[in-house]
Amino acid sequence: MKSRFEKARKALIFWTLWIGLGAVAGAACMLIDPSGKIMGMDAMLPFFQKMPLADVLFQNFVFSGISLLIVNGLTNLTAAVLLLRRKHAGVVLGGFFGITLMLWICIQFWLFPPNVMSTLYFFFGLVQALTGYAAWVFERQETFAVRREDDSQIGTNPKRLVVYFSRMGYVRRKAFEEAARTGAEVYEIQSAERTEGTLGFWWCGRYAMHRWPMPIRPVTVDLTAYEHVTICSPIWAFALAAPVRAFCQAASGKIREADYLLVHFSPASYENAADEMDRLLGLKRTGFRSFVCQTGRFREMPKKPSAHLSA
């Protein structure tokens, strides 16, 4: 699978170099010719007079040039160097300096009449900030690793089974934690469709929006041999993930007792997904837990009283 982080990192390098070198060039012109005539900016000096300490700092472009060099020039070039050296700080700073560029342009919006250049660079800053955020998310996703060998308790209880499907590894993490806690054996649901990468994301979205079951590889585990099965699933488009839906259809009538563990992005309990698994499996769950996870950090959602227990 091609690294989405690498694509985002290279895009962020472009933006930090583009903004940084442009700012250094502009600052150099201001310092070489403080009157601003070399850049055709001398007519803009009167607009600076509404700034604090204008009679000291804004009678020429020296202070503006130094500020541009520091705020948008050297900072972005520093981020570019860190990104080229594959340092995590470069990702954080590259996105942050997109925000500082937008704040810089907001001052220009206040000072100057509407103009194309300021609007264009505000857009550049927005794209840089979003690229930095995407790179940060992709980096966390691609460095999120889970290994079954990390816990020797998995597979020590042959009466329990943990079944899971995971695109990014987050559900796998919770599945292995549950298996380590109970000693259960582990079985991974494998999709027969493409689910990895950006194209896989959109393909999964198609199944999710239609509430279709996604074709999976044949189930190779004897589900009738276990006294209890824990099914771990992500949430797609506010509902049960398509491969888990297909697994539940294939497992109908074969599981004696089950509970569910759901992992999702938005803060909700998604009891609707648990109800769907009950219906597909033809049983009543013994319980379910729900976890919010956005970039590898989990937060369990508080349990709500079930309607069938509150009567």
N, C-alpha and C positions, 0 to 999 in steps of 0.2 A: 504494500500500500504506500503510495506517495505521501510524503510528509506535508501536511497542511501547515505545520509550523515553519518549515523551511520556506514555503512560498510566502507566508506572512512576514517572515524575517527579512527576506530579500526585498519585499515591497517596502518594509519599514526602513531598510538601509537606503533605498532610493529616496524616500521622503526626507529623511534626516539629512542626507547629502544635498538634496535639492534646496531645502529651506536653509540649511547651514551655509552652504557656499554662496547662495544668493544674498543672505544677510551679511556675510563677510564682505562681499563685493560692494553692497550698498553702503556699509559702514565705512569701507575704505574711501569711497567717493566722497562721503560726507566729511571725513577727516582731512582728505587731501584738499578739498575746496569747501570750507565751512559755510560759504555763502549759499551753496546749493545750486549755483548756476550750471555746474558741470552736468548735473542730472535734471536740470530744468525745474528745480524745486524751490527756487528763491521766492516765487509768488506764494508759497505755502506758509512761510514764516509768520505772517499775521494771524493765521489760525491758531498758532501755538500760544498766543498771548492770553488765552483763557486758562492756561495751565498754571498751577501754583509755582511761585518763584520764577515766573516767565521773564522778568526783567533781568534775572541773573543767568538762568539756564537756557533760555530759548531765544536769545538774540542772534544766534547762528545755529549750525547743525552739529557742533562738536559734541554736546551732551547727548543729542539724539543718536549720533553715530556710535558713541561708546555704548549707549544703552542697547542699540540694535545688535552690536557685536557680542555683547554679553548675553542678552536675553534669548536671541534667536540664532546667533552665529556659532559661538564657541560651544554652547550647550548642545546644539544639534550635532555638531561635528564630534563632540565627545561621545554622544549616544551612538553615532555611526561607527566609531572606532570600537566601542564595546560590542556592538552587534557583529562587526566583522570578526571579532575575537570570540564570538559565541558566548558572551557573558549575559547572564540573566538580567543584570542591571541595565543593559542596553535596551531590552524589551520594555522594561518599566519606564525608563527615562524617555525612550523614543515616543511612547504614547503620551506621557506627561507633557513633553514639550510641544505636542500638537495642541494641547489645551492652552499652554502659555501663549502660543501663536494666536489662538482665537481671542484670548484676553487682550493681547496686544492690538489686534485688529478692532476689537470693541472700542478701544480708546480712539482709534482712527475714525470709527463711525461717529463718535461724539465730537471729534475735532473738525473733520472735513465734511464737505458736501458729499452726497452719494456718488460713488465712483466705482468703476469696474475693477480696478486693481485691488482695492480693499476687499471687495466682495469675493474676488477670486482667491485671495490668500486666506480669507476666513474659511472658504470651502477646502482649501489645501490643509489647513489646520485640523478641520473636522475629519477629513479622510485619514490624516496621519494619526489622530487620536484613536479612531476606530480600528485602524490597522494595528496599532500597538495593543489595543485590547484583544483583538483576535489572536495576535501572536502570543499574548500572555495565556489566553484560554487554551490554545492549541498546544503550547508547551507543557502546561499542566496535564492535559489529557494524554499526551504522548509519553510523558515520563511517569505516568501513573501505572505502576507495575504490581501485579499480584502473582505469587507463585504458590502452588499447592504444597511444595516441599517445605515451605516456611512453617508449617504446623504439623507435627507428627501425630496429633490426635485425630486427624481426618481419616475416616475409614475404619475406626476401631469398634464401631457399633454396627454390625451387619443388619440390624433390624430397622435402621433409619436411612433415608436417602434425601439428599438435597439436589433438586433439579433447578437449573438456571439457564437464562439466555442473557448475553451481555455483548453490546457493541463496543463500548469504550473501556470496559474493565471495572466500572463502578459496581454493577450488580455482581460481578464475579467476586469482588472484595467482600461484599456482604454475605454471599453464598458460602465462601470459604470460612468466614468468621462463624457462621451458623453451624457449618459442618464441624469445625473445631470445637465449638461449644457442646455439641451433642454427640460427637464421634461418628457422625453420619458419613456414608459414602457420597460421592459427588458424581452427577451426570450433567453434561452440558448439552443443551438443545442446539443443534447446528442447522442454520438456515441453508436451504438450497438456492437461495437468491443472494445477490450481492447486497451486503449491508455495510461494508467498510467505506471510509472516505466520504468526500462530499457527494459524489454521485450516489453512493449507497445511502447516505442520509436522505436525499430526495426520493430515492426509490422506496425506502422504508416509509417516508411520509405519504406516499401514494397509497400504500396498504393501510396505513393508520387512518387516513381520512375516510376511506371507504369501509373501515372496520372489517377488512378481509383477513382471513388466516393466510399466513405466508408459508409456502411450501417448505418443509423441513426434511432433513435426511431421516431415514427410518430409525425409529426408536429401538436401540439395541439393548436396553436394560429390561429385566423382568420386573415390572412394577408390582406384580402380585406377590413378590417375595418379601416385600417390606411392610412392616406394621404401620409406619408413619412416613409420609413424604412431605417435605417442605419445598414449595415452588417459589422461586425468586424471579421476579420479572421487572423490567423497566416499564414506564408508562409512556406511550406514544400518543400524542394528540389527545390527551386527557382520558385515555382508555388503555385497555390491556394491549401489550405489544403483540404484533401479528404472529411471530413465531411461537410465542407461548400460547396464543389462541389455538394454533394448529396442534401443538402438543397436547393441550387439554382435550381437544376433539379426539385425538388418537388414543388418549389414556382413559377415555370415558369407561367407567365400570371396572377399571383395573386397579384403582387405588382405594385402599380401605379407609385411610384417615389422612387428612392433609391440613396444613396451615400455609399461609402465604406471607411473602415478604416483598414489598414493592419499593422501588427506587425511582425517584422522579425529580424534575427540575423545580416545579412550582410548589408552593406550600399548600398542599391539600392532602386529604387522607386517601382519596380514590377508592372508597368502599365499593363504587360501581364496578371496578375491575375485579375485586374479590367476589362480588356477587356473580359476575359473568363466569369466573372460574368454577364457582359452586355449580352453576347451571350446566356448564359444559362437562364437568366431571361427574355430575349426578350424585353429589354429596353435600353435606353441610360442614363447612370448615370448622376447625377447632380454635382458630384465631388468625389474626393477621396483623402485621406491623408495616408501617409506612415511613419511609425516610426521604427527606429532601437532600439532594446532592447536586451541586452545580459545578464545582471544580475539584472534586475529590474529598470534600469535607461533608460529613454526614450529620444530619440532625433529625432525630426521630420525632414524628408528629404525635401529638397527644391523642390518646385513644378516645373514641366517641362511643357511647352506648349503642349497641346494635339494636335495630328496630325489632328483630325477632326475639331479643332477650328482655326488652323493656316492657313487654305487655304484662 
